[in-house]
Amino acid sequence: MTTGPKRSPNIHVAIAGPVRDCGDGLAARLTMLADTLDTLPEVTASFFLFENDSIDGTLDVLLRFASSRPRVHVVHEQGLHDRVRRREARLATCRNALLDVILDTLKADCDGGPTDATMLYLPVDLDLPIPWSEMQGPLRSAFDAVLAGHWNGVFPTSYPYYYDIHALRAEFWNEDDAWNRLSAAKRARSTSHLPKWMLSEIHIFARQVSSRRLARIAPFLPVTSAFGGLGVYRLDAVARQRYVSTPVDRCEHVVFNRGIDRLAIMTELIIPAPFEHLGDRSRRRPHQLGLRMLLHQMLWWRWRLTGCWRNAAQIGPSDSREHRSNTMA
């Protein structure tokens, strides 16, 4: 269990989530998240939810949730799917719209915007079945770690494997866009003859490291970018940031995080990995799973031999702001 810093009073948390066609179970997930935040002392939660083009009643679910509790803001935009066809660019549009609403609301409420260090920004993937009711302790520890100023943002790991390689940028782990790397390997003369499953293992699945293995390294693992279904940011650190999807970095979180220093994966904060992002292991043959295990071991030994994260065990709430350059040097 990570020992957190002294807790800050009167924490305001702005939860931001784009949703589309995820009405099944959405009401229960929202209620569980709201109830969990209500149990945390000195925490006031506001919800900012963006819906577009749903055909399954998602908007009705959001409106019922908004009518059941205060500080819920619902943004609805019909036709966004037709105007912005690429998924990552569409998500960037939704997240930017929510962040603008959050900042405008705080300017009206606080007469000037997010200058208060007790304001947190929580982007969340509300389609994931995250067990919020079991996460009070780790979630509060994440709040405290960010509010203490040691990190501008922290992200969860996932069980059994860290799944979100799309948003991850970390030295000696995943340094560029994995899907661009996979596409290039399929076209390259030297690798195009290899089976598609092998290229996927090398460029994507082999980088999905076990959460238990990550926890053995340190409580906090510095990264350049991550997400994994949840982010906990200081709001004043992201007020000038924008989500953008580019051909080089498709995931909208990568460009957003690039302008923020002191980011880390918090290994105590764990959510279940969506298995559709891990590859169907039930259909993997023994030689395929064996290749994945070998690649995992090679990545692990690369970390050890290069000294990657060699100082990470000493990084935590008690340390100051020089950690990231020292850790990855």
C-alpha positions, 0 to 999 in steps of 0.5 A: 500500500502506497503511503500518501501525503497529507490530504488536501481539503475541499477537493473539486473533481471534474469527471469528463466522459464522452459516450456513444451507444453504451446505454447498457449498464451506463446508468449503473456505472455512473451511479457507482462512480458517483457513490464512490466519490461521495464516500471520499471525504472533502471531495465534491464531484461534477460530471461533464458528459458528451453524447453524440449520435447514439441510437440505443437511448444513451442520451436518455440515460444521461439526462435521467442521471443529470436529473438525479443529482446536482452538478451534472452537465450533458453536452449533446451533438448530433451528426458528429459521426458523419462530420468527423469520421476517424474515431480518434479525431472524433474523441479529440473533438468530444474531449476538447468540448468537455474541457472547454465546458469545465473551464467555462464553468469554473470561470463562472463559479470561481471568478477566474478559472482553475488556479486552485490547486485542489481542482482535479480533472478526471477523463474517464472511459465510461464504457469500461466496467470499472469496479469503482466501489472497490477503488476508494483507497487507491483513487484517494491515494491518486488524488493525494499524489497529484494534489501534493504536486509531485505529479501533474497526472497519474494513470492506472495499470490494468489487470492482468496486463497493461492494455492501453499501448495506444496511448502509452509513450514510455522510453524502452517500453513503447516509444511511438505509435504501435499501430503505425509500427505494425502497418509499416512492418506489414509493408516492409520487404524484410518482414511482410512475409511474416504471419500477421499474428507474429507481427501483432505479437511483436509490435502490440501484445508483447508490450502489454506487460503484466500488472504484477510485473509492473508493481514489482518495479515501483509504485509510480512509473514515469511516462511521457503519455498514458491513459488506460481508461482513467486519468487524474490530472491537476486541472491547472496543469491541463488548462492550456492543453488540447486533444489532437489526433495526428497521422504520427500519433493517432491516439488523442491522449499522446498530443494532449500529454506531450505538453505536461510534465511529471506523469506516471502510471500508478501501479496501486491503481488497478482496473480490469483490462478489457479483454478485446484489447488483449487479443483472444488468448483462447485461440492462441496456439502454444507456439504463439503464446510461447513467442509472447512470453519470450518477448515479454522476457526480452522486454523485461531484461531490456529494462534491467540492462538499460537501467530503465526506471532504476531510480523508480523505487525511490520515486513517490509522494515523498520525492520532489519534481526532478524525478522524470529526467533522473529516472529515464536517464 
